């Protein structure tokens, strides 16, 4: 499977890490928003929803 990150506003590592956290631990999007903010990545929970969907 080849995933295209063309046009993404975040590095692919950030996207993959956030999706991994969601799938592995089942946290809510708002919880993930806080976790990513602690790691210095400012994003909205709606962005996480688009990445996972």
mmCIF file of the N, C-alpha and C atoms, coordinates in Angstrom:
data_MODEL
# 
_entry.id   MODEL 
# 
loop_
_atom_site.group_PDB 
_atom_site.id 
_atom_site.type_symbol 
_atom_site.label_atom_id 
_atom_site.label_alt_id 
_atom_site.label_comp_id 
_atom_site.label_asym_id 
_atom_site.label_entity_id 
_atom_site.label_seq_id 
_atom_site.pdbx_PDB_ins_code 
_atom_site.Cartn_x 
_atom_site.Cartn_y 
_atom_site.Cartn_z 
_atom_site.occupancy 
_atom_site.B_iso_or_equiv 
_atom_site.pdbx_formal_charge 
_atom_site.auth_seq_id 
_atom_site.auth_comp_id 
_atom_site.auth_asym_id 
_atom_site.auth_atom_id 
_atom_site.pdbx_PDB_model_num 
ATOM 1   N N  . UNK A 1 1  ? 0.848   -1.174 0.000  1.00 0.00 ? 1  UNK A N  1 
ATOM 2   C CA . UNK A 1 1  ? 0.000   0.000  0.000  1.00 0.00 ? 1  UNK A CA 1 
ATOM 3   C C  . UNK A 1 1  ? 0.894   1.237  0.000  1.00 0.00 ? 1  UNK A C  1 
ATOM 4   N N  . UNK A 1 2  ? 0.577   2.166  -0.871 1.00 0.00 ? 2  UNK A N  1 
ATOM 5   C CA . UNK A 1 2  ? 1.354   3.391  -0.983 1.00 0.00 ? 2  UNK A CA 1 
ATOM 6   C C  . UNK A 1 2  ? 0.458   4.566  -0.606 1.00 0.00 ? 2  UNK A C  1 
ATOM 7   N N  . UNK A 1 3  ? 0.823   5.294  0.430  1.00 0.00 ? 3  UNK A N  1 
ATOM 8   C CA . UNK A 1 3  ? 0.039   6.428  0.909  1.00 0.00 ? 3  UNK A CA 1 
ATOM 9   C C  . UNK A 1 3  ? 0.685   7.709  0.404  1.00 0.00 ? 3  UNK A C  1 
ATOM 10  N N  . UNK A 1 4  ? -0.134  8.573  -0.181 1.00 0.00 ? 4  UNK A N  1 
ATOM 11  C CA . UNK A 1 4  ? 0.376   9.844  -0.680 1.00 0.00 ? 4  UNK A CA 1 
ATOM 12  C C  . UNK A 1 4  ? 0.179   10.933 0.374  1.00 0.00 ? 4  UNK A C  1 
ATOM 13  N N  . UNK A 1 5  ? 1.235   11.651 0.669  1.00 0.00 ? 5  UNK A N  1 
ATOM 14  C CA . UNK A 1 5  ? 1.171   12.761 1.613  1.00 0.00 ? 5  UNK A CA 1 
ATOM 15  C C  . UNK A 1 5  ? 1.283   14.090 0.869  1.00 0.00 ? 5  UNK A C  1 
ATOM 16  N N  . UNK A 1 6  ? 1.070   14.056 -0.433 1.00 0.00 ? 6  UNK A N  1 
ATOM 17  C CA . UNK A 1 6  ? 1.168   15.264 -1.245 1.00 0.00 ? 6  UNK A CA 1 
ATOM 18  C C  . UNK A 1 6  ? 0.125   16.279 -0.787 1.00 0.00 ? 6  UNK A C  1 
ATOM 19  N N  . UNK A 1 7  ? 0.568   17.489 -0.540 1.00 0.00 ? 7  UNK A N  1 
ATOM 20  C CA . UNK A 1 7  ? -0.330  18.556 -0.112 1.00 0.00 ? 7  UNK A CA 1 
ATOM 21  C C  . UNK A 1 7  ? -0.591  18.590 1.388  1.00 0.00 ? 7  UNK A C  1 
ATOM 22  N N  . UNK A 1 8  ? 0.018   17.688 2.134  1.00 0.00 ? 8  UNK A N  1 
ATOM 23  C CA . UNK A 1 8  ? -0.175  17.666 3.590  1.00 0.00 ? 8  UNK A CA 1 
ATOM 24  C C  . UNK A 1 8  ? 0.531   18.862 4.229  1.00 0.00 ? 8  UNK A C  1 
ATOM 25  N N  . UNK A 1 9  ? -0.069  19.412 5.265  1.00 0.00 ? 9  UNK A N  1 
ATOM 26  C CA . UNK A 1 9  ? 0.508   20.569 5.948  1.00 0.00 ? 9  UNK A CA 1 
ATOM 27  C C  . UNK A 1 9  ? 1.443   20.167 7.087  1.00 0.00 ? 9  UNK A C  1 
ATOM 28  N N  . UNK A 1 10 ? 1.481   18.880 7.399  1.00 0.00 ? 10 UNK A N  1 
ATOM 29  C CA . UNK A 1 10 ? 2.341   18.363 8.453  1.00 0.00 ? 10 UNK A CA 1 
ATOM 30  C C  . UNK A 1 10 ? 3.250   17.294 7.862  1.00 0.00 ? 10 UNK A C  1 
ATOM 31  N N  . UNK A 1 11 ? 4.424   17.099 8.455  1.00 0.00 ? 11 UNK A N  1 
ATOM 32  C CA . UNK A 1 11 ? 5.303   16.016 7.983  1.00 0.00 ? 11 UNK A CA 1 
ATOM 33  C C  . UNK A 1 11 ? 4.616   14.661 8.137  1.00 0.00 ? 11 UNK A C  1 
ATOM 34  N N  . UNK A 1 12 ? 4.938   13.750 7.252  1.00 0.00 ? 12 UNK A N  1 
ATOM 35  C CA . UNK A 1 12 ? 4.272   12.446 7.290  1.00 0.00 ? 12 UNK A CA 1 
ATOM 36  C C  . UNK A 1 12 ? 4.526   11.707 8.604  1.00 0.00 ? 12 UNK A C  1 
ATOM 37  N N  . UNK A 1 13 ? 5.668   11.953 9.231  1.00 0.00 ? 13 UNK A N  1 
ATOM 38  C CA . UNK A 1 13 ? 5.955   11.301 10.507 1.00 0.00 ? 13 UNK A CA 1 
ATOM 39  C C  . UNK A 1 13 ? 4.952   11.720 11.583 1.00 0.00 ? 13 UNK A C  1 
ATOM 40  N N  . UNK A 1 14 ? 4.569   12.996 11.574 1.00 0.00 ? 14 UNK A N  1 
ATOM 41  C CA . UNK A 1 14 ? 3.595   13.505 12.548 1.00 0.00 ? 14 UNK A CA 1 
ATOM 42  C C  . UNK A 1 14 ? 2.236   12.866 12.303 1.00 0.00 ? 14 UNK A C  1 
ATOM 43  N N  . UNK A 1 15 ? 1.831   12.796 11.047 1.00 0.00 ? 15 UNK A N  1 
ATOM 44  C CA . UNK A 1 15 ? 0.534   12.205 10.700 1.00 0.00 ? 15 UNK A CA 1 
ATOM 45  C C  . UNK A 1 15 ? 0.502   10.734 11.103 1.00 0.00 ? 15 UNK A C  1 
ATOM 46  N N  . UNK A 1 16 ? 1.530   10.003 10.732 1.00 0.00 ? 16 UNK A N  1 
ATOM 47  C CA . UNK A 1 16 ? 1.561   8.575  11.045 1.00 0.00 ? 16 UNK A CA 1 
ATOM 48  C C  . UNK A 1 16 ? 1.597   8.325  12.549 1.00 0.00 ? 16 UNK A C  1 
ATOM 49  N N  . UNK A 1 17 ? 2.327   9.159  13.283 1.00 0.00 ? 17 UNK A N  1 
ATOM 50  C CA . UNK A 1 17 ? 2.404   9.001  14.730 1.00 0.00 ? 17 UNK A CA 1 
ATOM 51  C C  . UNK A 1 17 ? 1.039   9.246  15.382 1.00 0.00 ? 17 UNK A C  1 
ATOM 52  N N  . UNK A 1 18 ? 0.347   10.284 14.945 1.00 0.00 ? 18 UNK A N  1 
ATOM 53  C CA . UNK A 1 18 ? -0.970  10.595 15.514 1.00 0.00 ? 18 UNK A CA 1 
ATOM 54  C C  . UNK A 1 18 ? -1.971  9.483  15.214 1.00 0.00 ? 18 UNK A C  1 
ATOM 55  N N  . UNK A 1 19 ? -1.952  8.979  13.993 1.00 0.00 ? 19 UNK A N  1 
ATOM 56  C CA . UNK A 1 19 ? -2.859  7.884  13.630 1.00 0.00 ? 19 UNK A CA 1 
ATOM 57  C C  . UNK A 1 19 ? -2.504  6.622  14.419 1.00 0.00 ? 19 UNK A C  1 
ATOM 58  N N  . UNK A 1 20 ? -1.214  6.366  14.581 1.00 0.00 ? 20 UNK A N  1 
ATOM 59  C CA . UNK A 1 20 ? -0.781  5.222  15.380 1.00 0.00 ? 20 UNK A CA 1 
ATOM 60  C C  . UNK A 1 20 ? -1.316  5.318  16.811 1.00 0.00 ? 20 UNK A C  1 
ATOM 61  N N  . UNK A 1 21 ? -1.174  6.482  17.429 1.00 0.00 ? 21 UNK A N  1 
ATOM 62  C CA . UNK A 1 21 ? -1.664  6.656  18.796 1.00 0.00 ? 21 UNK A CA 1 
ATOM 63  C C  . UNK A 1 21 ? -3.170  6.414  18.882 1.00 0.00 ? 21 UNK A C  1 
ATOM 64  N N  . UNK A 1 22 ? -3.900  6.927  17.906 1.00 0.00 ? 22 UNK A N  1 
ATOM 65  C CA . UNK A 1 22 ? -5.352  6.753  17.915 1.00 0.00 ? 22 UNK A CA 1 
ATOM 66  C C  . UNK A 1 22 ? -5.716  5.271  17.795 1.00 0.00 ? 22 UNK A C  1 
ATOM 67  N N  . UNK A 1 23 ? -5.101  4.582  16.860 1.00 0.00 ? 23 UNK A N  1 
ATOM 68  C CA . UNK A 1 23 ? -5.441  3.182  16.634 1.00 0.00 ? 23 UNK A CA 1 
ATOM 69  C C  . UNK A 1 23 ? -4.945  2.276  17.753 1.00 0.00 ? 23 UNK A C  1 
ATOM 70  N N  . UNK A 1 24 ? -3.780  2.577  18.300 1.00 0.00 ? 24 UNK A N  1 
ATOM 71  C CA . UNK A 1 24 ? -3.179  1.710  19.324 1.00 0.00 ? 24 UNK A CA 1 
ATOM 72  C C  . UNK A 1 24 ? -3.860  1.866  20.679 1.00 0.00 ? 24 UNK A C  1 
ATOM 73  N N  . UNK A 1 25 ? -4.148  3.108  21.075 1.00 0.00 ? 25 UNK A N  1 
ATOM 74  C CA . UNK A 1 25 ? -4.640  3.352  22.418 1.00 0.00 ? 25 UNK A CA 1 
ATOM 75  C C  . UNK A 1 25 ? -6.106  3.757  22.474 1.00 0.00 ? 25 UNK A C  1 
ATOM 76  N N  . UNK A 1 26 ? -6.707  4.095  21.333 1.00 0.00 ? 26 UNK A N  1 
ATOM 77  C CA . UNK A 1 26 ? -8.129  4.415  21.306 1.00 0.00 ? 26 UNK A CA 1 
ATOM 78  C C  . UNK A 1 26 ? -8.501  5.692  22.035 1.00 0.00 ? 26 UNK A C  1 
ATOM 79  N N  . UNK A 1 27 ? -7.551  6.606  22.155 1.00 0.00 ? 27 UNK A N  1 
ATOM 80  C CA . UNK A 1 27 ? -7.854  7.886  22.798 1.00 0.00 ? 27 UNK A CA 1 
ATOM 81  C C  . UNK A 1 27 ? -8.794  8.694  21.918 1.00 0.00 ? 27 UNK A C  1 
ATOM 82  N N  . UNK A 1 28 ? -9.473  9.649  22.520 1.00 0.00 ? 28 UNK A N  1 
ATOM 83  C CA . UNK A 1 28 ? -10.343 10.529 21.746 1.00 0.00 ? 28 UNK A CA 1 
ATOM 84  C C  . UNK A 1 28 ? -9.484  11.504 20.941 1.00 0.00 ? 28 UNK A C  1 
ATOM 85  N N  . UNK A 1 29 ? -10.104 12.119 19.955 1.00 0.00 ? 29 UNK A N  1 
ATOM 86  C CA . UNK A 1 29 ? -9.378  13.098 19.138 1.00 0.00 ? 29 UNK A CA 1 
ATOM 87  C C  . UNK A 1 29 ? -8.929  14.278 19.982 1.00 0.00 ? 29 UNK A C  1 
ATOM 88  N N  . UNK A 1 30 ? -9.737  14.674 20.935 1.00 0.00 ? 30 UNK A N  1 
ATOM 89  C CA . UNK A 1 30 ? -9.359  15.801 21.803 1.00 0.00 ? 30 UNK A CA 1 
ATOM 90  C C  . UNK A 1 30 ? -8.190  15.423 22.720 1.00 0.00 ? 30 UNK A C  1 
ATOM 91  N N  . UNK A 1 31 ? -8.180  14.186 23.197 1.00 0.00 ? 31 UNK A N  1 
ATOM 92  C CA . UNK A 1 31 ? -7.042  13.722 23.989 1.00 0.00 ? 31 UNK A CA 1 
ATOM 93  C C  . UNK A 1 31 ? -5.766  13.710 23.138 1.00 0.00 ? 31 UNK A C  1 
ATOM 94  N N  . UNK A 1 32 ? -5.895  13.238 21.913 1.00 0.00 ? 32 UNK A N  1 
ATOM 95  C CA . UNK A 1 32 ? -4.737  13.220 21.018 1.00 0.00 ? 32 UNK A CA 1 
ATOM 96  C C  . UNK A 1 32 ? -4.263  14.631 20.694 1.00 0.00 ? 32 UNK A C  1 
ATOM 97  N N  . UNK A 1 33 ? -5.193  15.553 20.590 1.00 0.00 ? 33 UNK A N  1 
ATOM 98  C CA . UNK A 1 33 ? -4.829  16.954 20.357 1.00 0.00 ? 33 UNK A CA 1 
ATOM 99  C C  . UNK A 1 33 ? -3.940  17.450 21.491 1.00 0.00 ? 33 UNK A C  1 
ATOM 100 N N  . UNK A 1 34 ? -4.283  17.101 22.732 1.00 0.00 ? 34 UNK A N  1 
ATOM 101 C CA . UNK A 1 34 ? -3.482  17.498 23.890 1.00 0.00 ? 34 UNK A CA 1 
ATOM 102 C C  . UNK A 1 34 ? -2.125  16.795 23.895 1.00 0.00 ? 34 UNK A C  1 
ATOM 103 N N  . UNK A 1 35 ? -2.116  15.512 23.581 1.00 0.00 ? 35 UNK A N  1 
ATOM 104 C CA . UNK A 1 35 ? -0.869  14.744 23.559 1.00 0.00 ? 35 UNK A CA 1 
ATOM 105 C C  . UNK A 1 35 ? 0.094   15.329 22.525 1.00 0.00 ? 35 UNK A C  1 
ATOM 106 N N  . UNK A 1 36 ? -0.434  15.638 21.350 1.00 0.00 ? 36 UNK A N  1 
ATOM 107 C CA . UNK A 1 36 ? 0.414   16.208 20.303 1.00 0.00 ? 36 UNK A CA 1 
ATOM 108 C C  . UNK A 1 36 ? 0.892   17.605 20.690 1.00 0.00 ? 36 UNK A C  1 
ATOM 109 N N  . UNK A 1 37 ? 0.049   18.376 21.386 1.00 0.00 ? 37 UNK A N  1 
ATOM 110 C CA . UNK A 1 37 ? 0.458   19.708 21.837 1.00 0.00 ? 37 UNK A CA 1 
ATOM 111 C C  . UNK A 1 37 ? 1.607   19.605 22.831 1.00 0.00 ? 37 UNK A C  1 
ATOM 112 N N  . UNK A 1 38 ? 1.583   18.580 23.691 1.00 0.00 ? 38 UNK A N  1 
ATOM 113 C CA . UNK A 1 38 ? 2.676   18.366 24.632 1.00 0.00 ? 38 UNK A CA 1 
ATOM 114 C C  . UNK A 1 38 ? 3.989   18.077 23.894 1.00 0.00 ? 38 UNK A C  1 
ATOM 115 N N  . UNK A 1 39 ? 3.869   17.539 22.695 1.00 0.00 ? 39 UNK A N  1 
ATOM 116 C CA . UNK A 1 39 ? 5.042   17.226 21.885 1.00 0.00 ? 39 UNK A CA 1 
ATOM 117 C C  . UNK A 1 39 ? 5.398   18.352 20.913 1.00 0.00 ? 39 UNK A C  1 
ATOM 118 N N  . UNK A 1 40 ? 4.707   19.491 21.051 1.00 0.00 ? 40 UNK A N  1 
ATOM 119 C CA . UNK A 1 40 ? 5.038   20.671 20.253 1.00 0.00 ? 40 UNK A CA 1 
ATOM 120 C C  . UNK A 1 40 ? 4.342   20.758 18.906 1.00 0.00 ? 40 UNK A C  1 
ATOM 121 N N  . UNK A 1 41 ? 3.315   19.933 18.690 1.00 0.00 ? 41 UNK A N  1 
ATOM 122 C CA . UNK A 1 41 ? 2.584   19.954 17.420 1.00 0.00 ? 41 UNK A CA 1 
ATOM 123 C C  . UNK A 1 41 ? 1.206   20.544 17.678 1.00 0.00 ? 41 UNK A C  1 
ATOM 124 N N  . UNK A 1 42 ? 0.945   21.706 17.089 1.00 0.00 ? 42 UNK A N  1 
ATOM 125 C CA . UNK A 1 42 ? -0.330  22.396 17.284 1.00 0.00 ? 42 UNK A CA 1 
ATOM 126 C C  . UNK A 1 42 ? -1.276  22.029 16.147 1.00 0.00 ? 42 UNK A C  1 
ATOM 127 N N  . UNK A 1 43 ? -2.299  21.236 16.464 1.00 0.00 ? 43 UNK A N  1 
ATOM 128 C CA . UNK A 1 43 ? -3.293  20.856 15.475 1.00 0.00 ? 43 UNK A CA 1 
ATOM 129 C C  . UNK A 1 43 ? -4.654  20.725 16.135 1.00 0.00 ? 43 UNK A C  1 
ATOM 130 N N  . UNK A 1 44 ? -5.670  20.662 15.326 1.00 0.00 ? 44 UNK A N  1 
ATOM 131 C CA . UNK A 1 44 ? -7.043  20.602 15.806 1.00 0.00 ? 44 UNK A CA 1 
ATOM 132 C C  . UNK A 1 44 ? -7.535  19.158 15.790 1.00 0.00 ? 44 UNK A C  1 
ATOM 133 N N  . UNK A 1 45 ? -8.491  18.856 16.669 1.00 0.00 ? 45 UNK A N  1 
ATOM 134 C CA . UNK A 1 45 ? -9.022  17.497 16.721 1.00 0.00 ? 45 UNK A CA 1 
ATOM 135 C C  . UNK A 1 45 ? -9.726  17.115 15.415 1.00 0.00 ? 45 UNK A C  1 
ATOM 136 N N  . UNK A 1 46 ? -10.270 18.092 14.690 1.00 0.00 ? 46 UNK A N  1 
ATOM 137 C CA . UNK A 1 46 ? -10.917 17.808 13.404 1.00 0.00 ? 46 UNK A CA 1 
ATOM 138 C C  . UNK A 1 46 ? -9.892  17.332 12.366 1.00 0.00 ? 46 UNK A C  1 
ATOM 139 N N  . UNK A 1 47 ? -8.679  17.844 12.458 1.00 0.00 ? 47 UNK A N  1 
ATOM 140 C CA . UNK A 1 47 ? -7.607  17.397 11.570 1.00 0.00 ? 47 UNK A CA 1 
ATOM 141 C C  . UNK A 1 47 ? -7.302  15.933 11.832 1.00 0.00 ? 47 UNK A C  1 
ATOM 142 N N  . UNK A 1 48 ? -7.242  15.547 13.088 1.00 0.00 ? 48 UNK A N  1 
ATOM 143 C CA . UNK A 1 48 ? -7.010  14.147 13.444 1.00 0.00 ? 48 UNK A CA 1 
ATOM 144 C C  . UNK A 1 48 ? -8.130  13.268 12.898 1.00 0.00 ? 48 UNK A C  1 
ATOM 145 N N  . UNK A 1 49 ? -9.339  13.745 12.972 1.00 0.00 ? 49 UNK A N  1 
ATOM 146 C CA . UNK A 1 49 ? -10.479 12.996 12.447 1.00 0.00 ? 49 UNK A CA 1 
ATOM 147 C C  . UNK A 1 49 ? -10.312 12.747 10.956 1.00 0.00 ? 49 UNK A C  1 
ATOM 148 N N  . UNK A 1 50 ? -9.891  13.746 10.201 1.00 0.00 ? 50 UNK A N  1 
ATOM 149 C CA . UNK A 1 50 ? -9.673  13.570 8.748  1.00 0.00 ? 50 UNK A CA 1 
ATOM 150 C C  . UNK A 1 50 ? -8.547  12.583 8.469  1.00 0.00 ? 50 UNK A C  1 
ATOM 151 N N  . UNK A 1 51 ? -7.509  12.618 9.283  1.00 0.00 ? 51 UNK A N  1 
ATOM 152 C CA . UNK A 1 51 ? -6.398  11.704 9.053  1.00 0.00 ? 51 UNK A CA 1 
ATOM 153 C C  . UNK A 1 51 ? -6.800  10.255 9.285  1.00 0.00 ? 51 UNK A C  1 
ATOM 154 N N  . UNK A 1 52 ? -7.614  10.021 10.303 1.00 0.00 ? 52 UNK A N  1 
ATOM 155 C CA . UNK A 1 52 ? -7.999  8.661  10.649 1.00 0.00 ? 52 UNK A CA 1 
ATOM 156 C C  . UNK A 1 52 ? -9.053  8.113  9.687  1.00 0.00 ? 52 UNK A C  1 
ATOM 157 N N  . UNK A 1 53 ? -9.929  8.974  9.232  1.00 0.00 ? 53 UNK A N  1 
ATOM 158 C CA . UNK A 1 53 ? -11.026 8.521  8.355  1.00 0.00 ? 53 UNK A CA 1 
ATOM 159 C C  . UNK A 1 53 ? -10.551 8.103  7.005  1.00 0.00 ? 53 UNK A C  1 
# 
